[in-house]
Every structure is written in structure tokens, then in C-alpha cells.
Amino acid sequence: MILNSKTFSKQLSRSTDRFNSRLKAFIASQNVKNVHDIRTLIRRIEVSFSLLPKNIRKKQTIAYYLTRSKSLFKLTSTIRDIDIVEGKIKKFQTFPGIPDILSRNAEKRKRLLSAALKSARALERTPSQRIKASQISESKLARRRKKIERRFEDYLDGKAATMLSNPSPEQIHDFRKNCKMLRYAIEIDSSKKKEKLETILEDIQTILGSVMDDYTTLRYLSEPFLGDAGAPLVNELNTAKAREYNRFVRILKKEFDKKIANAS
């Protein structure tokens, strides 16, 4: 598939406009949705710029812009974790120990938001990077996307077997991130039709997102004072995590069977 430079430039501008809009929304209100949305758009912006030819993406102004956006992403990571945990355990707030966890997380979230807001305001003052179609080589765009696809294929070759045999949370997170980045790269083209691989990657991203949400929550529930009272919640999370992981394994075996066989 050939990436049209004019369409790519327009899509990048639209993505930048959406990002700026979400950035303003985040500065105005740091609710769960705005935290999630700004992080998603940071990743999309990052992927968009990664497809540009090296002489463009390595420009100082673009590098500075991306550095600031990545800083905001990092500063909101724990905030996002806290939001996930609250969503998972709030219905169990009558359990001993749960109110304490919720209270401490709320206080921690407020503290973390100070630095995140400072970063967001600095990013808002940073000029958005607009790339004209005339600056972009379609052949180089196509080669960059192909390179990213090959990189993912090589990654899958090396990680497929591990992902089928009780991977660690870190390995799951890394695999999901790679799927997400490839999916975003595939979406940046002139075609309106969704590719099969894009759908598969979206499913994997969603499923592994649920698995990681459960892992994140279980990590927060490892507090000694929770005791046996938290067993029902822990059991529920472990059951949900196992169910979603098994769904992921079935998709991986079905859609990437040849690579799985080669990796085994």
C-alpha cells in the first residue's frame, strides 16, 4: 500500500489538532477520560512522526516537541494506573483495607498531577509541528512503514513462544505496546478500509489491556493489611486475567500460526 503524502500531511495535521484539543481538555480537567485520551494521542503523534524521513523527524524542533510529549506521557503513567485500580476495586470499598487504598491513591494522584499539569502547560506553549506534503517523499513513507512492519514481524518471531508460556507482566506490556504502535502505523494511510491485521492488533491490544489492568490492580492489592478479607476480589481478578490471557493465546495461535510454529 502506497502512502499518499498529501493525505498523510492532512492526517498528521488532524491528529495534531485533536491532540491540542485534548491537551486543553486535560489542563482544564484531569478526569479519567482526559488522562486516557491524552496518553493515546501522544502515542499516535509519536507513531506519525516516526514514519517521516529521517531528515525531517530528526529536526531539533520536532525532537523537542516529541521529548515534551513523551515527558507528559511518563508523568501520567502512575496516574493512569491509579485510575485503573479505582475502577476495579471501588465496588469492593466495603471490604477492610480497600477504603485505605482508595484514600491513599487519591492523595497520591493529586500530588502527581502537579508535575503532569506543569508538563502539559509547557507542551501547550510548544509550537505544534506541521509538515507540508511537499516535504514528504511517498516512497520514503512507504519504506518507513514497511520497515516498521518488518520490525514487528521480527519481534513476533522472537517473542511468540514466550507469549504462549506464562509471560511476565513486563513481557505482556511490551508485546501490547508493539502491537499498538504497529496498529497506529497501519492506520496512517490513504485507505478507508480497515485491514485484517489492524483488526487483529486492535483485539490483541484490548485483551492484553484487560490483562494488564488486572495485573496492575493485583499489585496495588498486595498490601499486607488487606488480609484474607480481600480474597474474593483477588480471586475475581485472577480469574478474569486468566480468561483474557487464554483469549489472547487463541488469537495468537490462529492468526500467527506459522510464526508460532517457527518459534517453537
N, C-alpha and C positions, 0 to 999 in steps of 0.2 A: 504494500500500500504506500502510495506516494503522499507525503505530507505537503500540502499546499501552503506556501509561505504567507500568502495574503490571509488565508483562513487562520493559520497559526498565529499570526500577529494580532488578528481580531480577537481570537480566543484568549490569548495572553492578556490583552487589554481588558477583556471582560472579567477574567479571573482576578486581575489586579483591582478592578473596580469593586468586585464582590469582596475581596479581601479588605479593601479600605473601608467599605461599608460595615463589615463585621468587626473591624478593628474599632471603629467608632462605637459600635454597639457594646463591645467588650469594655471599653473605657467607661461607658455610661452605666453598665450593669454587668457584674461578674457572676451572672447566674450559671446554672449547669449547662444550659443550651449554648450560651455565648462562649463559654470556655471550650466546649467541644467543637463548636463551629470554627473558632479562630485557629485551633490546632489543625483541623482538617484542611483549611485553606492555606495554612503555612506549608503543609506537605505538598499540596497541589502546586503552589507557586515554586517551591523548590524543584519539583519534577519538571515543570515547564522550562525553567532556566537551564536545567541540566541537559535539555535537548538542543540547546543553542550551540553553534560552533564555538570552539574554544576561545577564539579571538574576541568573541562577544561576552561569553559568560565569565571570563576572567578579568573583565574590566573592573577597575577599582570601585566605581560607583555601584555596580551590581554586586560585587563581592561584599561590600559594606552593607548593602541592603539585606542580603541573604544572612549575613552574620547577625544582624539585629533581629531578623525574624526568627532565626534559629535560637537565639537567646531567649526570646519570648516563649518559644515552644518548650524549651528546657525548664523555664521558670514556672510554667503552668502544668508540668508533668505531675507533681505531687498533688496539686490542687485537683487535677482530673481524677487521680486515684482516690482522693478523699470523697469526691462526688460519687464515684462508683460505689465505694463502700457504704456510704449513707443510703444510696438507693437500694442496696442489697439487704441491709440489716435494720432499716428503720421499722419494718413491720414486727421486728423482734425486740423493740425497745422496752418491753415489759420484763425481759429477761435480765437477771442480775448481771451487772458489768457492762451491758450494752449502752445504757444511758451515759456512762462514764466515757466510753469510747467515742460516742457521738459528740459529747461536750468537748472533749479534748481535740477531736478532729475539727470542730467548728472554730475553736480558738486558733488552731494551727493554720487553718485556711485563711483566716483574717490576717495573720502575720505574713503569710506567703504572698498574699495579694498586694501588699505594699510594694514589693520588689517587682512583681509582674506588671502592676499598673505603671510604675516608673518606666519599665522597659517598653510597654505599649505606647506610652506618650512619646517616648523618644523615637519609636518606629513611625508614629504618625507624623512626626516632623521631618522624617527622612523622605526625600523626593521619590515618588514611585518611578519604576524603571519601565519606560515604554520603548518597544523595539519595532521599528518600521519594517514592513515586508521587504523593502528594497535592501535591507541589511542582512536578510536571511537567505541562505542558499538551500533550495529544496533538496538537492542531492545530499548535502551535509546533514540536513534534518533527518532524512531517511536513513542515512548511515548511522546517525546517533541513536535513533530508535532501535534499529536492528542490533546495534551493539548492546543496548540495554536488554533486549530480548535474549540475546545470546548469553549475556552475563547471568541472567536469571536461569536459563537452561543449564548452564554450568553449575550454578548454585544448587539447583534442584538435583542434578546428577550427584552432587556431593552430599546433600542433606536428606534425600528421600528416605534412605534406610533408617537414619537416625529418627526421623519424624514418625516412623512406624513403631518405634520401640521405646515408649515411655520417655519422651524428650523432657528436658528440664524446662521450667518456665522461661528462662532466658532464651533457650533454643526456639521455643514456640513464638516468643515475642519477635525474635529476629526473622523467623520464617514469615510471620504475618506481615512484618514491615516490608520485606522484599516483595511479597505478593501485592501489597498495597501500592508500592512505588511503580511496579510494572503495570498494574491496572491503570493508574493515573497517566502513565506514558501512552498506553494504548488509546485512552480516551481523547488524547490531543491529536486529532486528525480531522480530515475534511469529510469523513463518512458519518452519516446519521445512524447507520445500522450498528447495533451492538454486536461485537464479535463474541464467539463462543468462549474464547479464552478469558475475555473480560468478565463474562458471567460467572465462570468457574472461580476466577480470582476473587470476585466480589463475595461469592458464597463462602470461600475459604476464609476471607478476611472477617466476615460476620461471625462465623462459627468459632474461629480462634479468638476473636474478640470476646466472646462469651466465656471461653475457657480462661482467658487471661483475667477477666473481671472476677471470676471465682477464685483464681489464684491470689489476686490482689486482696480480695476480701478475707480469705483464709489467713493471709499473712498478718493482717490487722487484728484477726481474732485469736492470735497465738498468745494473747496476754494471759499470764498465769491466773489473774484474779477472775477470769471468766469462768474457769472451773467446769464441772460437769453440767452446769445449767445451760451451757452453750452447745451441748452435744446435738440437739435437734437441728440447729442452724448449720453446724459444721457438717453434719450428715447430709443435709439438703444440698449444700454447696458441692460437696464431694460427688454426690450422685449426679447433679447437673453437669459438673465438669467432665465426669467420665462419659456421660451420654453424648455431650457435644464433641468430645475428642474422638469418640467412635464414629460419629458422623463424618468428621474430618478425614479419618483413615479410609472410610469407604469411598469418599470423593477422590482422595489421592490415588487409591488403587485403581479406581475406574478410569480416571482421566489421564493419569500419567503412568499407566501400567508398564509400558516399555522401559521408561526410565527407572521405575521401581525394580523391574527385573534386572536391569543392568547394574543397579546399585547394590542389589542383594548378593 
